[in-house]
Amino acid sequence: MKEKKLPHRWISLVLLLAIMFSTPASHGLAQGTMLSISPASSTVAVGATTTVNIHVANVTGLIGAEVHLTFDSASLQVVDADPNMAGVQIQPGTFLKPDFMAQNAVDEAAGTINFSIAQISLPVDGSGVLATITFKGKAAGTSAVSFATVTLSDQDGRVINTGAQGGNVTVDGPIVTPPTDTPTPTPTPTGTLAPTPTGTLAPTPTGTLTPTPSVTPTPPPGNILGHHTVRSKETLYCIARAYGVDPKAIARQNNILNPSLIYAGARLAIPNAPYTLPPGRVCPRQFGGGTVPTCRSYHTVTMGENLYRISLRYGASMWAIAEMNHITNLSIIFVGQVLCIP
């Protein structure tokens, strides 16, 4: 029996349907790790504020993140998330614990945000908010909020492949203040004024007044090691570690009521009050004297090592080693680098 062939037009139709309804095996449904601005588009009036999140999605084994963003400083201003710290910062999110904050600084003039955070515990998986930015509208226009560079890393110091999706914020005209009712003036009563009483005024006593003495606070006694001018991002504790003195003594010496609040440019007298603080960030010294923070050991980095494994070896916190050696990115150390172990 002769085989019956399908006409060419039917063959073409069958092939077309197969292409339309088939799914290539290489195109899975799973998505890769992504950093994004959420919401991707928002609107704010001049003088009003709005918040956007730096959102991370579909990540596995995340331990640290370094993000650099840009925005139009002519249209937007970043509202400081921590007024007690010098400079302008954004608000860390909840996806990573801010155990080590290597960078959190906004440059308003340049329109840049630099944010670097690490969690010193088990890595995290999934999705969440890495940080929150509060913008204030300055002038009408649309500003892109773009990722300049992004680095996510795992606990072994390996970079996690990540995509990035920016957003934009539109500043839409000024805030309209509703008009207030103008009060109706109260009429001035007319009539005959009461006569002014006459008489002899009592004489003003004469004599020399004794001024009340002013009390000048006297700084506590003790030798002064030198003076330190506070720089941006410095704290009383990192200054105290630089000279090996008690931060509370520095506060008393300089009449500082709140040790957590000091200002860039302030000139602090450093008293001779030796004290040993727990390991942490150490500010650069500006003069000699005092007790220099010591290193209980030194470690030379070898091939394949990372900061996390070194911290386990010496029983020291990873962020304390990073602060002592002025490391801003926990994922980057170099073979041959000599580390001070606090």
C-alpha positions as CSV (number, residue, x, y, z in Angstrom):
1,M,0.0,0.0,0.0
2,K,1.4,3.4,-0.9
3,E,2.1,5.8,2.0
4,K,0.1,8.9,1.9
5,K,2.1,12.1,2.4
6,L,1.0,15.3,4.0
7,P,0.8,18.4,1.8
8,H,3.7,20.9,2.3
9,R,1.4,23.5,3.8
10,W,0.4,21.0,6.6
11,I,4.0,20.2,7.4
12,S,4.8,23.9,7.7
13,L,1.8,24.4,10.1
14,V,2.9,21.5,12.3
15,L,6.5,22.8,12.6
16,L,5.2,26.3,13.4
17,L,3.0,25.0,16.2
18,A,5.9,22.9,17.6
19,I,8.1,26.0,17.8
20,M,5.4,28.2,19.4
21,F,4.5,25.7,22.2
22,S,7.8,24.1,22.9
23,T,10.2,25.4,25.7
24,P,13.9,25.0,25.1
25,A,15.6,22.9,27.8
26,S,18.3,25.5,28.4
27,H,15.8,28.2,29.5
28,G,14.9,27.2,33.1
29,L,12.5,29.1,35.4
30,A,15.0,29.9,38.1
31,Q,16.4,33.5,38.1
32,G,19.9,34.6,39.1
33,T,20.9,36.9,42.0
34,M,19.7,40.4,41.4
35,L,20.2,43.8,43.2
36,S,17.5,46.4,42.4
37,I,16.0,49.7,43.5
38,S,12.5,49.1,44.8
39,P,10.2,50.7,43.8
40,A,11.8,51.1,40.4
41,S,10.0,54.4,39.9
42,S,8.6,56.8,42.4
43,T,7.5,60.5,42.6
44,V,8.0,63.1,45.3
45,A,7.2,66.8,45.6
46,V,9.8,69.5,46.2
47,G,10.5,69.5,50.0
48,A,8.8,66.2,50.6
49,T,10.5,62.8,51.2
50,T,10.2,59.3,49.8
51,T,12.1,56.1,50.5
52,V,13.5,53.4,48.2
53,N,15.1,50.1,49.1
54,I,18.2,48.4,47.8
55,H,16.7,44.9,47.4
56,V,18.6,41.7,46.9
57,A,16.9,38.7,45.4
58,N,17.7,35.0,44.9
59,V,21.1,35.0,46.6
60,T,22.8,32.0,48.2
61,G,25.5,32.1,50.9
62,L,25.7,35.9,51.2
63,I,28.0,37.2,53.9
64,G,29.0,40.7,52.6
65,A,27.9,43.4,50.2
66,E,29.6,46.5,48.7
67,V,27.4,48.8,46.7
68,H,28.2,52.2,45.0
69,L,25.3,54.2,43.6
70,T,24.8,57.5,41.8
71,F,21.9,60.0,41.9
72,D,21.3,63.6,40.6
73,S,22.2,65.9,43.5
74,A,20.5,68.8,41.7
75,S,17.1,67.1,42.1
76,L,17.5,65.0,45.2
77,Q,19.0,65.1,48.6
78,V,19.7,62.1,50.9
79,V,18.2,62.5,54.4
80,D,20.7,61.5,57.0
81,A,19.7,58.2,58.7
82,D,21.9,58.8,61.8
83,P,22.2,62.4,62.9
84,N,24.5,61.4,65.8
85,M,27.2,60.4,63.3
86,A,29.3,62.8,61.3
87,G,28.4,63.0,57.6
88,V,25.3,61.6,55.9
89,Q,24.4,57.9,56.0
90,I,21.7,55.6,54.7
91,Q,19.8,53.1,56.8
92,P,21.0,49.5,56.8
93,G,18.4,46.9,56.1
94,T,17.4,43.7,57.8
95,F,18.7,41.1,55.3
96,L,22.3,41.3,56.6
97,K,23.1,42.2,60.2
98,P,25.4,45.3,60.3
99,D,28.1,43.5,62.3
100,F,30.8,45.3,60.3
101,M,30.1,48.6,58.5
102,A,33.1,49.3,56.4
103,Q,31.4,52.2,54.5
104,N,28.3,54.2,54.8
105,A,28.8,57.6,53.3
106,V,26.8,59.9,51.0
107,D,28.6,62.6,49.0
108,E,25.9,65.1,48.4
109,A,28.1,67.3,46.0
110,A,29.1,64.3,43.8
111,G,25.8,62.5,44.1
112,T,27.2,59.2,45.2
113,I,26.3,56.6,47.9
114,N,29.0,54.2,49.1
115,F,27.7,51.3,51.3
116,S,29.6,48.3,52.4
117,I,28.3,45.8,55.1
118,A,29.2,42.4,56.4
119,Q,27.5,39.9,58.7
120,I,29.8,38.0,61.1
121,S,27.7,34.8,61.4
122,L,26.2,32.2,59.2
123,P,25.6,33.3,55.6
124,V,22.0,34.1,54.5
125,D,20.0,32.8,51.5
126,G,16.9,34.2,49.8
127,S,15.7,37.8,49.3
128,G,15.5,40.9,51.4
129,V,16.3,44.6,51.9
130,L,20.0,45.4,52.1
131,A,19.5,49.1,52.8
132,T,16.9,51.9,52.7
133,I,17.5,55.4,51.2
134,T,15.3,58.4,52.1
135,F,15.4,61.1,49.4
136,K,14.1,64.6,49.7
137,G,13.0,66.5,46.6
138,K,15.1,69.6,45.9
139,A,14.1,70.7,42.4
140,A,11.7,69.5,39.7
141,G,13.1,66.8,37.4
142,T,13.8,63.1,37.2
143,S,16.9,61.5,38.7
144,A,18.2,58.1,37.9
145,V,19.3,56.0,40.9
146,S,21.9,53.8,39.3
147,F,24.4,51.1,40.5
148,A,27.9,52.1,39.6
149,T,29.5,49.0,41.0
150,V,28.2,46.0,43.0
151,T,30.1,43.2,44.8
152,L,28.4,40.4,46.8
153,S,30.6,37.8,48.5
154,D,30.3,34.5,50.4
155,Q,32.1,33.5,53.6
156,D,35.0,32.1,51.6
157,G,35.6,35.5,50.0
158,R,34.3,34.5,46.6
159,V,32.4,36.9,44.5
160,I,28.7,36.0,43.9
161,N,27.6,36.7,40.3
162,T,25.0,39.5,40.5
163,G,22.8,41.5,38.2
164,A,21.8,45.1,39.0
165,Q,18.7,47.1,38.1
166,G,18.5,50.8,38.9
167,G,15.5,53.0,39.3
168,N,14.4,56.6,39.1
169,V,12.8,59.3,41.3
170,T,10.8,62.1,39.8
171,V,10.6,65.4,41.7
172,D,7.2,66.8,40.7
173,G,6.9,70.5,41.6
174,P,6.7,72.2,44.9
175,I,4.5,71.3,47.9
176,V,1.3,73.4,47.8
177,T,0.5,74.8,51.2
178,P,-3.2,75.5,51.6
179,P,-4.0,79.1,52.3
180,T,-4.7,80.1,55.8
181,D,-7.6,82.3,56.9
182,T,-6.6,85.9,57.5
183,P,-7.9,86.9,60.9
184,T,-10.3,89.9,61.0
185,P,-8.7,92.8,62.8
186,T,-10.4,93.6,66.1
187,P,-11.6,97.3,66.2
188,T,-9.9,99.5,68.7
189,P,-12.3,100.8,71.3
190,T,-12.9,104.6,71.3
191,G,-13.6,106.7,74.3
192,T,-11.9,108.9,76.9
193,L,-8.6,107.6,78.2
194,A,-8.2,107.2,81.9
195,P,-6.0,110.0,83.4
196,T,-2.5,109.0,84.1
197,P,-1.9,109.1,87.9
198,T,0.5,111.9,89.0
199,G,2.8,111.8,92.0
200,T,6.4,111.7,92.9
201,L,8.4,108.7,91.8
202,A,10.4,106.9,94.3
203,P,14.1,107.7,93.9
204,T,16.2,105.0,92.2
205,P,18.7,103.6,94.7
206,T,22.3,104.5,93.9
207,G,25.4,102.5,94.5
208,T,27.8,100.1,92.9
209,L,26.3,96.8,91.8
210,T,28.4,93.7,92.4
211,P,28.4,91.5,89.3
212,T,27.5,87.9,89.7
213,P,30.7,85.9,89.1
214,S,30.5,83.5,86.1
215,V,31.5,79.9,86.7
216,T,34.1,78.6,84.2
217,P,34.2,74.8,84.1
218,T,37.6,73.6,85.1
219,P,38.8,70.5,83.2
220,P,39.9,67.7,85.4
221,P,43.5,67.7,86.5
222,G,46.1,65.7,84.7
223,N,48.7,66.0,82.0
224,I,47.7,66.6,78.4
225,L,49.4,64.3,75.9
226,G,48.5,66.5,73.0
227,H,45.6,67.7,70.8
228,H,43.7,65.8,68.2
229,T,41.5,67.4,65.5
230,V,38.4,65.3,64.8
231,R,38.1,64.1,61.2
232,S,35.0,63.0,59.3
233,K,33.7,59.6,60.5
234,E,35.9,59.5,63.6
235,T,34.5,58.5,67.0
236,L,35.6,59.2,70.5
237,Y,36.4,55.5,70.9
238,C,38.6,55.1,67.8
239,I,40.5,58.3,68.9
240,A,40.9,56.8,72.4
241,R,42.3,53.6,70.9
242,A,44.8,55.6,68.9
243,Y,46.4,56.9,72.1
244,G,45.5,54.1,74.5
245,V,43.5,56.4,76.8
246,D,40.0,56.3,78.4
247,P,37.3,57.7,76.1
248,K,35.4,59.0,79.1
249,A,38.4,60.9,80.3
250,I,38.6,62.6,76.9
251,A,34.9,63.5,77.2
252,R,35.4,65.0,80.7
253,Q,38.6,66.9,79.6
254,N,36.7,68.5,76.7
255,N,33.3,69.0,78.5
256,I,31.6,66.6,76.1
257,L,28.2,65.7,77.5
258,N,27.4,63.0,74.9
259,P,30.5,60.8,74.1
260,S,28.6,59.5,71.1
261,L,28.4,62.9,69.6
262,I,31.5,64.7,68.4
263,Y,32.0,66.9,65.3
264,A,34.5,67.0,62.5
265,G,36.9,69.9,63.0
266,A,36.7,69.9,66.9
267,R,40.1,70.1,68.6
268,L,40.3,67.7,71.5
269,A,42.8,67.7,74.3
270,I,43.9,64.1,75.0
271,P,44.5,63.5,78.7
272,N,47.1,61.2,80.2
273,A,44.6,58.6,81.3
274,P,45.9,55.1,80.2
275,Y,43.1,52.6,79.4
276,T,42.7,49.5,77.4
277,L,39.6,49.3,75.2
278,P,38.2,46.1,73.5
279,P,39.6,45.6,70.0
280,G,37.9,47.8,67.4
281,R,38.5,50.6,64.9
282,V,41.6,52.7,65.5
283,C,41.9,56.3,64.2
284,P,45.2,57.6,62.8
285,R,47.4,59.2,65.4
286,Q,48.1,62.9,65.0
287,F,50.9,63.2,67.6
288,G,53.2,61.0,69.6
289,G,52.6,60.0,73.2
290,G,50.2,57.7,74.9
291,T,50.0,53.9,74.7
292,V,50.1,52.6,71.1
293,P,47.6,49.8,70.6
294,T,49.6,46.6,70.3
295,C,49.2,43.5,68.1
296,R,49.3,40.2,69.9
297,S,50.3,38.5,66.7
298,Y,51.1,39.1,63.0
299,H,49.9,37.0,60.2
300,T,51.2,36.9,56.6
301,V,48.4,36.1,54.1
302,T,49.0,33.0,52.0
303,M,47.3,31.7,48.8
304,G,43.7,30.6,49.4
305,E,43.2,32.4,52.7
306,N,40.4,34.8,53.6
307,L,39.7,37.1,56.5
308,Y,37.0,34.7,57.9
309,R,39.4,31.7,58.2
310,I,42.2,33.9,59.6
311,S,39.8,35.2,62.3
312,L,38.9,31.6,63.3
313,R,42.5,30.6,63.5
314,Y,43.4,33.3,66.0
315,G,40.1,33.5,67.8
316,A,39.6,37.2,66.9
317,S,36.6,38.8,65.4
318,M,36.8,39.4,61.6
319,W,35.7,43.0,61.8
320,A,38.3,43.8,64.6
321,I,41.1,42.5,62.3
322,A,39.6,44.6,59.5
323,E,39.4,47.7,61.5
324,M,42.9,47.3,63.0
325,N,44.3,47.0,59.5
326,H,42.1,49.6,57.8
327,I,40.4,47.0,55.5
328,T,37.2,48.4,54.0
329,N,36.2,45.4,51.9
330,L,36.2,42.1,53.9
331,S,36.4,40.2,50.6
332,I,39.7,41.7,49.5
333,I,43.1,40.8,51.1
334,F,46.3,40.1,49.3
335,V,48.9,37.3,49.3
336,G,51.9,38.5,51.2
337,Q,49.9,41.1,53.2
338,V,51.0,41.3,56.9
339,L,48.0,41.6,59.2
340,C,48.0,42.9,62.8
341,I,46.0,40.5,65.0
342,P,44.4,42.4,67.9
